[in-house]
């Protein structure tokens, strides 16, 4: 029998502190990443003007997501997640520090830059998977949506909207300053994690520990066997492909291509995309309460479709930049609203001891589609036309409508709320000082 229940809004000790630490950590680390992503390729370009030499730096920073994510997911499920995040920050700091010291000593060699890029890429995978997985153990359930919104906003802000201009500005002043700022930011990020309160290690299984490959298979099997989570992963893979196709084509289509824009007008379109993403994270909670989580997530399909359909349907002339920019804004809004909601659903439905493996598998699905879509878009544009390339991805995106409504039903959204309600019940039986207060779950039409 439930004998006591705290007032809604009373958080356990350290809950709000943990939330803000994770938010500030995200901003600090992503700003450092943004500077490093600008500085290292440009530093390589000082040594060699070969396009392959320079692009190899960016490739090495992205490669770990494709080749190591599943194994790192196992590690995240076996170890203390805060310790892993601190280790990732320390590795980033050391990588930047070594490059900085070599720069002061006369200039780093290309192999050293490549090694630093690879270390930064591996650390990004560790921090990314552990960062998503640590939220349920650091933040009360009724604060997950808010925490995810703020974290997503800063990821989006510093990964492109603000991070690239900051990185470019610092590099313009000097590589030493840029790398120093990046290193200091990583050090601050590691220090922030020391302030987290709680236990962030998943309980060890009662059975004997299995091999890494067996754990990977279990994580992939869990993703594939859960109808809702499997469908979400496949939907986001196609939508990520639409984004990748647009980002691959729009520079050559807009500037010096059929659209005939100058750099200022092109920058306007990218600004619309970034602004939409930031707006999406600020309104997602209200939109969820207004129309429900299901319809909130559907805006991502609308946005992704508009993103690629607009340049396919409109004439290739400068005046089309305005509707293309508007479509990019809608895509940005939908993209971040999907991210916030999908993280909440994942954290609600995936067991704590499998969050690392699940996050790795689902991200790998999306990441795997990105280079394929970018290459396919280029081939279609070269062989036929830009309109055919954009239009092909618009058709693919339109085909997502049926599986979305077939699988992401009100009943499935209610399942997420039911998990929240079930988690609240045991807490309600604890003394008021020891329990999380959880709001009553919303109905499926207006779920959180």
C-alpha positions in Angstrom: 0.0 0.0 0.0 1.3 3.5 -0.8 1.6 5.4 2.4 3.4 8.5 1.3 4.1 10.4 -1.8 6.2 13.6 -2.1 4.9 16.7 -3.8 5.6 16.8 -7.4 8.7 18.9 -8.1 10.8 17.7 -5.1 14.0 16.3 -6.5 16.5 14.0 -4.7 19.7 15.6 -3.5 22.0 16.6 -6.3 19.5 15.9 -9.1 19.3 19.5 -10.5 23.0 19.8 -9.9 23.7 16.7 -12.0 21.5 17.9 -14.7 23.2 21.2 -15.1 26.7 19.6 -14.8 25.8 17.4 -17.8 24.4 20.3 -19.7 27.5 22.5 -19.1 29.8 19.6 -19.8 28.1 19.1 -23.1 28.6 22.7 -24.1 32.2 22.8 -23.0 33.2 19.5 -24.7 31.4 20.2 -27.9 32.9 23.7 -28.2 36.4 22.1 -27.8 35.5 19.4 -30.4 34.4 22.1 -32.8 37.7 24.0 -32.5 39.7 20.8 -32.9 37.7 19.7 -36.0 38.6 23.0 -37.6 42.2 23.3 -36.4 43.6 19.8 -37.1 42.7 19.6 -40.8 44.0 23.1 -41.4 47.2 22.2 -39.5 47.5 19.2 -41.8 47.0 21.6 -44.8 50.0 23.6 -43.6 52.1 20.5 -44.2 50.6 19.1 -47.4 48.2 20.6 -49.9 47.0 17.1 -51.0 43.2 16.8 -50.6 43.6 13.2 -49.5 46.1 14.2 -46.8 43.7 16.8 -45.4 40.5 14.9 -45.6 42.1 11.9 -43.9 42.1 13.9 -40.7 38.3 14.3 -40.7 37.9 10.7 -41.8 40.0 9.5 -38.8 37.9 11.5 -36.5 34.7 9.9 -37.8 36.0 6.4 -38.4 35.7 5.1 -34.8 31.9 5.5 -35.0 31.8 2.9 -37.8 34.5 0.4 -36.6 34.5 0.7 -32.8 31.1 1.9 -31.6 29.7 -1.6 -30.9 32.7 -2.6 -28.8 32.7 0.6 -26.9 29.0 0.1 -26.2 30.0 -3.1 -24.3 32.6 -1.2 -22.3 30.0 1.5 -21.4 27.7 -1.2 -20.1 30.5 -2.8 -18.0 32.2 0.2 -16.4 31.4 3.3 -14.4 30.1 5.7 -17.0 31.4 8.8 -15.3 34.9 7.3 -15.2 34.7 6.5 -18.9 33.6 10.1 -19.7 36.5 11.5 -17.6 38.9 9.1 -19.4 37.6 10.3 -22.7 38.2 14.0 -21.7 41.7 13.1 -20.4 42.5 11.4 -23.7 41.3 14.4 -25.7 43.3 16.7 -23.5 46.5 14.6 -23.9 46.0 14.4 -27.7 45.6 18.2 -28.1 48.4 18.8 -25.6 50.9 16.6 -27.6 50.0 18.4 -30.8 50.3 21.8 -29.1 53.8 20.9 -27.7 55.0 19.7 -31.0 53.7 22.9 -32.6 55.6 25.0 -30.2 58.7 22.9 -30.8 58.6 23.5 -34.5 55.6 21.9 -36.0 53.9 18.5 -35.8 54.4 15.7 -38.3 51.4 14.4 -40.2 51.4 11.0 -38.4 51.1 12.8 -35.1 48.1 14.8 -36.4 46.5 11.6 -37.6 47.1 9.9 -34.3 45.6 12.9 -32.4 42.6 12.8 -34.8 42.0 9.1 -34.2 42.3 9.6 -30.4 39.8 12.4 -30.5 37.4 10.2 -32.6 37.6 7.3 -30.2 37.1 9.6 -27.2 34.1 11.1 -29.0 32.5 7.7 -29.3 33.1 6.9 -25.6 31.8 10.2 -24.4 28.8 10.2 -26.8 27.6 6.7 -25.8 28.4 7.1 -22.1 26.8 10.5 -22.0 23.5 9.3 -23.3 23.6 6.3 -21.0 24.5 8.2 -17.8 21.4 10.5 -17.9 18.9 7.9 -16.4 21.2 7.4 -13.4 22.1 11.1 -12.9 18.8 12.8 -13.5 15.3 12.0 -12.1 13.0 10.4 -14.7 10.6 13.4 -14.8 13.6 15.6 -15.7 14.8 13.4 -18.6 13.0 15.4 -21.3 14.3 18.7 -20.1 17.8 17.4 -19.7 17.8 15.8 -23.1 16.5 19.0 -24.6 19.2 21.1 -23.1 22.0 18.6 -24.0 20.7 18.3 -27.6 20.5 22.1 -27.9 24.2 22.5 -26.9 25.3 19.6 -29.1 23.5 21.2 -32.1 24.7 24.7 -31.2 28.4 23.9 -30.8 28.7 21.2 -33.4 27.8 23.5 -36.3 25.8 26.6 -35.6 28.4 28.4 -33.3 31.3 26.0 -33.0 32.6 26.3 -36.6 32.7 30.1 -36.5 34.4 30.1 -33.1 36.9 27.5 -34.4 37.6 29.5 -37.5 38.0 32.7 -35.6 40.5 31.1 -33.1 42.5 29.5 -35.9 42.6 32.8 -37.8 44.4 34.3 -34.7 46.7 31.3 -34.4 46.9 27.5 -34.0 48.5 27.8 -30.6 45.6 29.8 -29.3 43.0 27.5 -30.9 44.6 24.3 -29.5 45.1 25.9 -26.1 41.4 26.9 -25.8 40.4 23.4 -26.9 42.7 21.8 -24.3 41.4 24.1 -21.5 37.8 23.3 -22.4 38.6 19.5 -22.2 40.2 20.0 -18.8 37.2 22.0 -17.6 34.9 19.2 -18.8 36.8 16.6 -16.9 36.7 18.7 -13.7 33.0 19.2 -14.1 32.4 15.4 -14.1 34.0 15.2 -10.7 31.1 17.2 -9.3 28.4 14.6 -10.3 26.7 13.0 -7.3 25.6 9.3 -7.5 26.6 5.8 -8.6 27.1 5.6 -12.3 28.2 1.9 -12.6 25.7 -0.6 -13.8 25.2 -3.5 -11.4 27.3 -6.5 -12.3 25.2 -9.4 -13.7 24.6 -12.4 -11.5 25.7 -14.8 -14.2 29.2 -15.2 -15.5 30.4 -12.4 -17.8 30.2 -13.4 -21.4 32.5 -12.5 -24.3 32.5 -9.1 -25.9 31.0 -10.5 -29.1 28.2 -12.2 -27.1 27.4 -8.9 -25.5 27.4 -7.1 -28.8 25.0 -9.7 -30.3 22.7 -9.2 -27.3 22.5 -5.5 -27.8 21.9 -5.7 -31.5 19.3 -8.5 -30.9 17.5 -6.3 -28.4 17.3 -3.5 -30.9 16.1 -5.7 -33.7 13.6 -7.6 -31.6 11.8 -4.5 -30.2 9.4 -3.4 -32.8 9.2 0.2 -31.8 12.9 0.7 -31.3 13.8 -1.2 -34.5 11.4 1.0 -36.5 12.7 4.2 -35.0 16.3 3.2 -35.9 15.3 2.4 -39.5 13.3 5.6 -39.8 16.2 7.8 -38.5 18.6 6.0 -40.9 16.6 7.1 -43.9 16.1 10.6 -42.6 19.8 10.8 -41.8 20.4 9.8 -45.4 18.2 12.7 -46.6 20.1 15.1 -44.5 23.4 13.7 -45.7 22.3 14.0 -49.3 21.2 17.6 -48.8 24.4 18.6 -47.1 26.5 16.9 -49.8 24.6 18.5 -52.7 23.6 21.9 -51.5 27.1 23.6 -51.5 27.6 22.8 -55.2 23.9 23.3 -56.1 23.6 26.6 -54.4 27.0 28.4 -54.9 28.3 28.4 -58.4 25.7 25.9 -59.4 22.1 26.0 -60.8 20.7 28.0 -57.9 23.2 30.8 -58.5 23.6 32.0 -54.9 26.5 33.9 -53.4 28.2 32.9 -50.2 26.0 35.3 -48.1 22.8 33.7 -49.4 24.2 30.2 -48.9 25.1 31.1 -45.3 21.5 32.2 -44.8 20.3 28.7 -45.7 22.7 27.1 -43.3 21.7 29.6 -40.6 18.0 28.6 -41.0 18.9 25.0 -40.5 20.8 25.8 -37.3 18.2 28.2 -36.0 15.5 25.6 -36.5 17.5 23.1 -34.5 17.9 25.4 -31.5 14.2 26.4 -31.6 13.2 22.7 -31.7 15.0 22.0 -28.4 13.3 25.0 -26.7 9.7 24.1 -27.7 9.8 20.3 -27.7 8.3 20.0 -24.2 5.4 22.3 -24.9 4.8 20.7 -28.3 4.7 17.3 -26.7 2.1 18.5 -24.2 0.1 20.2 -26.9 -0.1 17.6 -29.6 1.7 14.5 -28.1 5.1 12.9 -28.5 4.0 11.0 -31.6 3.0 14.1 -33.6 6.0 15.9 -32.3 8.3 13.2 -33.7 6.4 13.2 -37.0 7.6 16.7 -37.6 11.0 15.3 -38.3 9.6 13.3 -41.3 7.8 16.5 -42.5 11.0 18.5 -42.1 13.3 15.9 -43.8 10.8 15.6 -46.7 10.6 19.4 -47.1 14.4 19.7 -46.9 14.9 17.5 -50.1 11.6 18.1 -51.8 11.8 21.9 -52.0 15.0 22.0 -54.2 13.5 19.2 -56.3 10.3 21.0 -57.0 11.3 24.7 -57.2 13.0 26.3 -60.1 16.7 26.7 -59.8 16.9 30.4 -59.3 18.0 32.7 -56.5 14.5 33.5 -55.4 14.1 29.8 -54.4 16.6 30.4 -51.6 13.8 31.7 -49.3 11.6 28.6 -49.4 14.6 26.3 -49.3 15.8 28.2 -46.2 12.3 27.9 -44.7 12.3 24.1 -45.4 15.8 23.9 -43.7 14.4 25.7 -40.7 11.5 23.2 -40.4 14.0 20.3 -40.8 16.1 21.7 -38.0 13.1 22.0 -35.7 11.9 18.4 -36.5 15.4 17.0 -36.2 16.0 18.1 -32.7 12.5 17.3 -31.5 13.0 13.7 -32.8 16.4 13.5 -31.0 15.0 14.7 -27.6 12.0 12.3 -27.8 13.9 9.3 -29.1 16.4 9.7 -26.3 13.6 9.8 -23.8 12.0 6.7 -25.3 15.3 4.9 -25.3 16.0 5.7 -21.7 12.5 4.6 -20.7 12.4 1.2 -22.6 16.0 0.0 -22.7 17.4 -1.6 -19.6 20.1 0.3 -17.8 22.7 -2.4 -18.3 22.1 -2.4 -22.1 22.0 1.4 -22.8 25.5 1.5 -24.0 25.2 -1.4 -26.5 21.8 -0.2 -27.7 23.0 3.4 -28.2 26.0 2.2 -30.1 23.9 -0.1 -32.4 21.3 2.5 -33.1 23.8 5.2 -33.9 25.8 2.8 -36.1 22.6 2.3 -38.2 22.3 6.0 -38.8 26.0 6.7 -39.3 26.2 3.8 -41.8 23.6 5.4 -44.0 25.2 8.8 -44.1 28.2 8.1 -46.4 26.1 5.8 -48.6 23.4 8.5 -49.1 26.0 11.2 -49.7 27.7 9.1 -52.4 24.3 8.1 -54.0 23.2 11.7 -54.1 26.4 12.7 -56.0 26.0 9.8 -58.4 22.4 10.7 -59.2 23.2 14.4 -59.6 26.1 13.6 -61.9 24.3 11.0 -64.0 20.9 12.7 -64.2 20.3 16.1 -62.5 20.2 17.7 -59.1 16.4 17.6 -59.3 16.4 13.8 -59.7 18.9 13.5 -56.8 16.8 15.6 -54.4 13.6 14.1 -55.7 14.8 10.5 -55.1 15.4 11.2 -51.4 12.1 13.0 -51.1 10.3 9.9 -52.4 12.2 7.8 -49.9 11.3 10.1 -47.1 7.6 10.1 -48.1 7.6 6.3 -47.9 8.4 6.6 -44.2 4.9 7.9 -43.4 3.2 4.5 -43.5 5.6 2.6 -41.2 5.7 5.6 -38.8 2.0 5.6 -38.2 1.8 1.8 -38.4 4.3 1.3 -35.6 4.5 4.5 -33.6 0.9 4.2 -32.5 -0.8 5.9 -29.5 -0.6 2.5 -27.8 3.1 2.3 -28.2 3.5 5.9 -26.9 1.3 4.8 -23.9 3.8 2.0 -23.3 6.5 4.6 -22.7 4.2 6.4 -20.2 3.4 3.0 -18.6 7.1 2.4 -17.9 7.2 5.9 -16.3 4.2 5.1 -14.1 5.6 1.7 -13.1 8.9 3.3 -12.1 7.0 5.8 -10.0 5.1 3.2 -8.0 8.1 1.6 -6.1 9.5 5.1 -5.4 6.2 6.1 -3.9 6.5 3.4 -1.2 9.8 4.8 0.0 10.2 7.5 2.7 9.7 10.9 1.2 13.4 11.9 1.7 14.6 9.0 -0.4 12.4 9.0 -3.4 12.1 10.7 -6.7 8.9 12.6 -7.2 7.4 11.6 -10.6 4.5 13.4 -12.2 1.5 11.4 -13.3 2.1 10.1 -16.9 0.4 12.0 -19.6 -2.1 10.2 -21.9 -0.8 8.9 -25.2 -2.3 11.8 -27.1 -0.3 14.3 -25.2 2.5 12.3 -23.7 5.7 13.9 -22.4 
